[in-house]
Amino acid sequence: MKFNLSKLFWLTFFLSFVPACKESFATQPTEMVKFKQIQLNPGQMIVAEAVNSVSYNPKFQKFFFSLMPMKFTRKTLFSFSFSDSHLDNLKDFLKTLKVDGLPTGPIRQIKTSNDGIFTVFIGWDGSLNIYKMGKLYFKHDFPFDISSVEFGENLLALGDEKGQLYFIDPDKKKVFDSKQIFKGEITSIAWFKETQFIVAGDGDQFFLIEGPNAKTLMKVKVNTFSEKMTNFTGIKHCYQTRINRLVHIPSRRLLLISEGGDYCSRRKITIWKTDSWKMIHEVKNFKYPVRQMVSVYKNDEVILIDHQSNLWRLNLENFHLSSPFSLPNSMFLFETPDQYKKRLATRFTFGTVNSIGVIPDTNICYMGLGSFYKGGSALLFTQLNKNSIDHLIYSPHNVSALNFYVSVKNLANSSTN
């Protein structure tokens, strides 16, 4: 009996593994695009890595992205050029794509000023390197890991995992004294106006802070009394109140706030008017916490992405939220053209969305993907059309055998109208 059970176990294991290699797809892809692989340290790539931060510099028309590797002795910071002319013919861009290694250690975050003059690289050890016009300009070391960063007009605001807020005048190379804002991590900073920033993190409130002396102008509670009592009494489990992300929309005087954690049932998006600091709209019942948000000014919308790589489009005109759209389920990869003809797609690991941004004056969103434990390291460029979502570039960094990518056009439920 034990022998039969053992054979049954291995047979079940084998059968469950076989379908994971190839699968036929129900949705007919409308176009197959051959993409150019971005090779990072060929021959040394390890599967369980992640592109943890991506930033676009409009002045140099260049992307910078960092890799969180298994081995910190490898190169981790890379860049490639991307000009407006590439938008007209992305296939030609892919043919000429080149990546240059930069002599910098493991990078946690990359941030570029709006005018492109300054680019900031923040290491996993709390180190800060500021580049001005493409050249190293200023260096500084912080005592704790920096968890959030934002540029204003003339100031750089940074928050660390211990709740400390810092201001830097990058042009004058001056670091001002820090101020304790939270007992826990500062998760997000949004520039408000002039020298004012909105700061949020662990807890149920956000602060309006004026730099460079970190003066608190106002603090706002994000949860009602009934929500606090529900949480306190344990009716709904929520071990920690946390704001994940802030997005400020100056043209509409709006502030979007994402709340909730993996073990918190209160996962929601709230929308606030910044002239009155009153909440005017709320979207609840997300299955997973929304960790990434970005404003697409050209479309007058905000993109939301949860921890499982589901994407929503929030229309800022009427606050309509689209149906969830699974990024992993939208992609098909093929090793050979013959597999494409036979409708046999290769399954692949789609990593968590760790970083997100929008190319200025376009509706093209770029994302850094990957999980340190599961892999799926890649760059993804997606065009957000009115009634569809079209993937333009998908470049994995851990699968050298896959040479083809299929773009699925006219995806259902992708519109915000």
N, C-alpha and C positions, 0 to 999 in steps of 0.2 A: 504493500500500500504506500509506503514511504517512497519507494522507487517510482511508482506511477505519478505521485504528486510532484516529485522532483521533475519528471519529464514534462508534466503539464505546465509547470512553472516556466521552464525554459522555452517551451513551445509558445506559450502566451507572450513571453518577453520578446521572442524573435518576431512574432507576427505584429506586435505593437511597434516594433522598430522599423520594419520594412516600409510601411506607408509613409514614414516620415521623410523618405528620400525624394520621391516623386509623387505628384498628384495632378489630376486633371482639374481644370478650372471651369466653373460654370459661366462666369462672366467673360464674354469674348473681348479681349483687348483690341483696341483699334490701331495701335501702333507699336512697333518694336524698335527701340532706340539702342544702338550700341554705345555703351559708355566707356570712357577711358578710366582705367584704374589709377587711383592715386597711391603710389607705392611709398610706404613709410618704412625705411630700414628693411629692404627686401631680405627675406630669409630669416628675419628675427621676429616677425610679427606673431604675437600671441593672441589667441581668440578672445580671452576674457579681458578686453580693454574697452575704453570709452573715449569718445570725443566729448570732453566735458565743458568746453567753452568755445564760442565762435563770435567774431566781431568783424564788422565791415568798416573800413576807413574810406570815407567818400573823397577825401583829398587826394589820396594816392590810388584810389580805386583798387583796393587790395583787401583780401580776406586774410585774417589771422585765425588759426584754430590750434587748440592744445589737446594733447592726448594724455589720458591718465593710464600709464602703462603698468604692467606687472613688474617691470624692472626699471627703476628710476635712473639707471645708468645710460639708458637710451635717450635719443633725441625726443623731445616732446612738444616742441613748438614749431609750427609750419605756417607758410603763407603762400598765396597765389594771387595773381592779378585778375581782375574782373572789371571791365569797363562797360559803359552803357551800350557800346556797339555790339557787345556779346548778346544783348537781349534780343536782337533781331534774328540771330542765327546761333542758337545755343549748341547745335551740333558741331559747327565750326569751332566754337569755343572749346568743346570737349577734346577736339583733335589736337589743339595747341596747349592744352592745360599742362602747366609745369608747377612743381612744388619745390620751394627752397627751404632748407633747414635753417633755423635761427639758433645761435649759440646761447640758449637760455635753459635753465633747469626746469623741473616739473612745475607747470603752471596750473593754478586753480581757476582763475578768472581773467578775462581780457575785456577791456572797456575802452572805447574810443570817444573822444569829445565830438560834439555835434559838427564842429567845423573841420574835424580831422587833423588838427594841429598836434594834439596829444593822444598817445595810445598808452594805456596802463596795463602792465602785466603783473599779476599778483600770484606769488608762489604758495605752495601748500605749507610752507614754513613761516608764513607771515611776511615774507619779503615783498617789497614793492619796487618795480622798475618803471619809471616814466620816460617815455620817448617823445621828443619834440621834433617834428618834421623828419621823422624817421631815424633820429639819432638819440642814443642814450643821453638823458638830460639830468636825471635825478634818481637817487636810490634811498630807500629807507626800510628799516626793519621794525615790525610791530611785535609785541609780546605774545599775541594770540592770533589764531587764524582769522583772516578777513572773510566774512560771509556775504557781504553785500557792498556794492560800489555804485556811485552815480556822479555824473558830471553836471555842474550848473554852468552859469555864464563864466564865472572866474574862479570857482571853487570846485574841489573834488571832495565828496563826502564818502566816508567808509565806515562800515559797522563790523564789529567782530563777534565771535561766538560767545563772548562773555558780556555782551550788552554795552560795550564801549563804542562811542561815536567819535570819529576823528574828522577834522577838516584840514585840507591842504590847499595852499595857493600854489598850483603847479608852476606858474610862470616865475614866481619869486622863490621857488624851492623852500617854502616855509610850511612846517607842520605845527598846527596849533594844539593846545592841550586837549586831551580827551575828556569826555563827560559820560558818566554812567546813565544810560537811558533805560535799559531793561536788566533784569536779573539773569535772563537767558539770552539766546541768540538774537541778533538783529538780522532779520531775514530779507528785508526789502527796503530800499530807499528810492523815493521819486522826487525829482526836482519840481518845485512848485513855481517860484518866480524869484528873480534877482538872486538874493543869497539865502532863500528859504527852501527847506526840504521837508518832505513828509517821510517819517520814519516809523517802521512797524517791525514786529517780531513776536517773540513768545509773550503771551498775554492777550487781553481782550480790548486793547486800545491802541490808537496810533497818535503820533505827536507831530506837531508842526514846529520845526526847529529852525532858528536863524543862526547862520554861521557868520564869522568863523569862531565865535565864542560859545557856540552851542546853547544859545538862550532858548528856553522853552516858551513859545508863544501861545500854545494851546495843546490840550490833549482831549481826545474824543473817544468815548466808549462805543464799541461796535456791537455789543450784545444788550438786549433788553433785560429788564429785571426778571421776567418770566423765564427767559432762556437761562439765566444764571441759576435760578432756583431749580429748573429742570436738570441742569448739569450737576448742581450741588447735591440734590436728593438721589441722584443715580438713576432717574427714570430713563434717561438716555446716556449711555456710556460715552464719556469724553474725558480721557485722562489728562488732556492738555488743551488749553485754548491757544490757538496759534494763527497768525496771519502769514500766509505763504508768499503773497505777491501783491504789489501795488502797481496800478497803471494810471497815470494822470493824463487826462485829455484836456489841454488848455483851451482849445477852440470851443469846446462845449461846456467848460467848467465842470468837469466830471472827474470823480475818483472811483476806480474799480478796485475792490478788495476781494481777494480769495482767502477763504478760511478753511480750516479743518486738517486733520491728520489721518494716518492710516487706521488708528484705533478710535476715531471720533466720528460719531454718527451725524454730527452737525457740520456737514460739508456744504458750503454755499458761496455764492458770489453776491456781493452787495454793491450798489451803485449810489454814490453820494454826490450832492451838489456842493461845490467848493466855495460858492459865495455865501451859503447859509450853513454849511457843514451838517446837512440833514440827509438821512438816507431816503431815496426816492424809489428804489426798486430792489427786489431781492429774487434770486434764483436759487432754489434749494434742491435737495435730494440727488446730489451727484453721488454715484456709487463709489468713486475714488476721489481723493483730494486733487484739486486743480493746482498744479505746481508751476505751470508756465502760462504767461499771458503776454500778448504783444498787440499794440495798436497798429492797424493798417490804415493809414490816413487816406490813402487813395480810395479805399472802399468804404470809409466811414464805419469801420467795424473793429472789433477786438477778437483775436483768436485765443481760445482757451484749450489747454491740453492737460489731461489728467495723468496720473502716475502709470496708467496702462496704455498710454499713447492713443487715447481717444481724443478727437478734435471736435470743437464746437466753434461756430461763427456767431458772434453776438452783434446784431445790428444796433448802432447807436442812435438811429433815427427813431425807432419804435421799440427798442429793447427786445426784439424777437430773437430767440435762441434757436439755432438750427438743430436738427437731429444729430446725435453723436455719429462721428465718422471715424472708423478704425483705420489708422494709418498702416498697421501691419497687414491687414486684410486687403489693402488696396494695391498691393505690389506683387508682381510675379517675376521670377528670375529664370533664365534659361541658360544652360551650358552650351548648347549648340543650336543652330537654326533648325535642325531636324526636330528637336524637342518642341520648338515653337509650332511647327507644322502639325505635330502630333498632339498638340494641346497638353503637353506634359511639363508642368512647372516644377522647379526645384524649391523646396522649402528652405527658409533661412531664418536666422535669428534677428529679429528687429529689436534694437536696443531702446532703452528709455530715452525720452527727449530731455536732455540735460541743459540745452541752451537754445535760445530762439531769438530771431531778429528779423527785420524787414529791410530790404534794400531801399534807400530813400527815394521817394517819388515814384515807386512802383508798387505792384501788388504781389511781389515775389518774396516769399518767406523762406528763410534759411534756418536749418536746425542741425545741432550736433547730437548724435545718437550714441548710445552704448550703455552697458552695465558692467561694472567692474567684476561681477560674479558670473554673468551670463554671456557677455560679449555683445555682438551686434553693433560694433563700432562703425560709424558711417557719417557722411554728410548728406543732407537731403535738402534740395531746393524745390519748392512747390509754388505754383502760380494759383492765386485765389481769384478765379473769374467769377462773374456774377452768378452763374448757375452751375459751375463745375469747379473741381479741384484737379489740376493737372500737375503731375510730378515731372519736373524738368531734368533734374540731375539726382542720381542716387549713386554714391561712390562708397562702397564698403571697404574697410581697411584690413579685414581679417579673412577674406575669402578670395583667393587668387584665381580659382578655377572658373568663376562665374564671369562671363563676358557680355551678357546681354541683359537689358532691362526693358520691361514692358510698361508703358504708360497707359492707364485706363482713363479714357475721356468720358465726359458727361456723367459724372458720378451722381447717383441719386441722393436726395436729401442734403445736398451740399450748399444750397442757397440760403441766404439769410432773409430773403423776401417772402 
